[in-house]
Amino acid sequence: MKRSDSGFTLVEMLTVVGMLGILMATSATAISRARVLARIAKANTEVRQLIGAFIAYEAAYDGWPVAPPEGGADIEATQTVLKELLGEGENKVVFLNAQMKDGAFRDPWGLPYKLRFAASPENAVAENFATAISFPNRSRIKQQ
């Protein structure tokens, strides 16, 4: 009987399948990590846009587009709250071009962004805000 050497043995086939499984598991982990990093980058970009819109509005109108609530409560970034920044208020100037989902400006995980105002930069540090904006010109204007 003559044996043919042109085919694969069972051991060779199982070795290749095992190597492919390890490669797929490694790449799936890397892909999921890349998706998480992409969501974080998108959230950072959207927060920067929101900050830029607040700064531009404050510079243009010397005031806040949103009245800070008493007691330092969080404000959800809904379409109603952000209407002045979205160009839907009386000024009709667009400072923020954001996609609203279900009436709110939502992060990549589907949760609405929340805003909190601190009376001073020291309060922002004391409350450990993730992102804080200070308006140094505003405090100088009030002192004069």
C-alpha positions as CSV (number, residue, x, y, z in Angstrom):
1,M,0.0,0.0,0.0
2,K,1.3,3.3,-1.0
3,R,0.7,6.2,1.4
4,S,-0.1,9.7,0.0
5,D,1.8,12.6,1.6
6,S,-0.3,15.3,-0.1
7,G,-2.9,15.7,2.7
8,F,-2.9,17.2,6.2
9,T,-2.8,15.0,9.3
10,L,-5.4,15.5,12.1
11,V,-2.7,16.9,14.4
12,E,-1.7,19.5,11.8
13,M,-5.3,20.5,11.2
14,L,-6.0,20.8,15.0
15,T,-2.9,22.9,15.4
16,V,-4.0,25.4,12.7
17,V,-7.5,25.6,14.1
18,G,-6.1,26.3,17.6
19,M,-3.8,29.0,16.3
20,L,-6.7,30.6,14.5
21,G,-8.8,30.6,17.7
22,I,-6.0,32.2,19.7
23,L,-5.5,34.9,17.0
24,M,-9.3,35.6,16.8
25,A,-9.5,35.9,20.6
26,T,-6.6,38.3,20.7
27,S,-8.0,40.5,17.9
28,A,-11.5,40.5,19.5
29,T,-10.0,41.9,22.7
30,A,-8.0,44.5,20.8
31,I,-11.1,45.6,18.8
32,S,-13.3,45.9,21.9
33,R,-10.6,48.0,23.6
34,A,-10.4,50.2,20.5
35,R,-14.2,50.7,20.6
36,V,-14.0,51.8,24.2
37,L,-11.2,54.2,23.5
38,A,-13.1,55.6,20.5
39,R,-16.2,56.3,22.7
40,I,-14.0,58.0,25.3
41,A,-12.4,60.2,22.6
42,K,-15.9,61.1,21.2
43,A,-17.1,62.0,24.7
44,N,-14.0,64.2,25.3
45,T,-14.7,65.9,21.9
46,E,-18.3,66.6,22.7
47,V,-17.5,68.0,26.2
48,R,-14.9,70.3,24.5
49,Q,-17.6,71.4,22.1
50,L,-20.0,72.1,25.0
51,I,-17.3,74.1,26.8
52,G,-16.5,76.0,23.7
53,A,-20.2,76.9,23.2
54,F,-20.5,78.1,26.8
55,I,-17.3,80.3,26.4
56,A,-18.5,81.7,23.1
57,Y,-22.0,82.5,24.5
58,E,-20.5,84.1,27.6
59,A,-18.1,86.2,25.5
60,A,-20.9,87.3,23.1
61,Y,-23.7,88.1,25.6
62,D,-21.8,88.5,28.9
63,G,-24.1,86.0,30.6
64,W,-24.9,82.4,30.9
65,P,-27.2,80.5,28.5
66,V,-28.4,78.5,31.5
67,A,-29.3,79.8,34.9
68,P,-27.3,77.9,37.5
69,P,-29.7,76.3,40.0
70,E,-29.5,77.0,43.7
71,G,-27.7,74.4,45.7
72,G,-25.4,73.3,42.9
73,A,-27.7,70.6,41.5
74,D,-26.9,68.9,38.2
75,I,-28.6,70.1,35.1
76,E,-29.2,67.6,32.3
77,A,-28.1,68.8,28.9
78,T,-31.6,68.6,27.3
79,Q,-32.8,70.5,24.2
80,T,-34.8,72.8,26.4
81,V,-31.8,73.7,28.6
82,L,-29.4,74.2,25.7
83,K,-31.9,76.0,23.4
84,E,-29.8,79.3,23.5
85,L,-26.7,77.4,22.5
86,L,-28.5,75.5,19.7
87,G,-29.8,78.6,18.1
88,E,-33.4,78.0,19.1
89,G,-33.6,80.9,21.6
90,E,-34.3,84.5,21.0
91,N,-30.8,85.2,19.6
92,K,-31.0,82.6,16.8
93,V,-27.2,82.2,16.9
94,V,-25.8,78.7,16.9
95,F,-23.0,78.1,19.4
96,L,-23.4,74.3,19.6
97,N,-24.1,71.9,16.8
98,A,-25.0,68.8,18.6
99,Q,-27.2,65.8,17.8
100,M,-30.1,65.4,20.1
101,K,-31.4,61.9,20.9
102,D,-34.7,61.8,22.7
103,G,-34.5,65.5,23.5
104,A,-31.1,65.3,25.2
105,F,-27.4,65.8,24.3
106,R,-26.2,62.2,25.1
107,D,-22.8,60.8,25.5
108,P,-21.6,57.7,23.5
109,W,-23.1,55.4,26.2
110,G,-26.5,56.9,25.8
111,L,-26.6,58.9,29.0
112,P,-27.4,62.7,28.9
113,Y,-24.5,65.0,29.7
114,K,-24.9,66.7,33.1
115,L,-23.8,70.2,33.9
116,R,-23.0,71.7,37.3
117,F,-21.9,75.2,38.0
118,A,-19.5,76.2,40.7
119,A,-19.4,79.7,42.1
120,S,-15.6,79.9,42.0
121,P,-12.7,77.9,40.7
122,E,-11.9,76.8,44.3
123,N,-15.4,75.2,44.5
124,A,-14.7,73.3,41.2
125,V,-11.5,71.9,42.7
126,A,-13.2,71.1,46.0
127,E,-16.0,69.3,44.3
128,N,-13.5,67.4,42.1
129,F,-15.2,68.3,38.8
130,A,-14.1,66.2,35.8
131,T,-14.1,69.3,33.6
132,A,-14.1,72.9,34.9
133,I,-14.4,76.2,33.1
134,S,-13.5,79.4,34.7
135,F,-14.4,82.8,33.4
136,P,-11.8,85.2,34.8
137,N,-13.1,88.3,33.0
138,R,-16.5,87.8,34.6
139,S,-15.1,88.1,38.1
140,R,-13.2,91.3,37.1
141,I,-16.3,92.9,35.7
142,K,-18.3,92.3,38.9
143,Q,-15.5,93.8,41.1
144,Q,-15.4,97.1,39.2
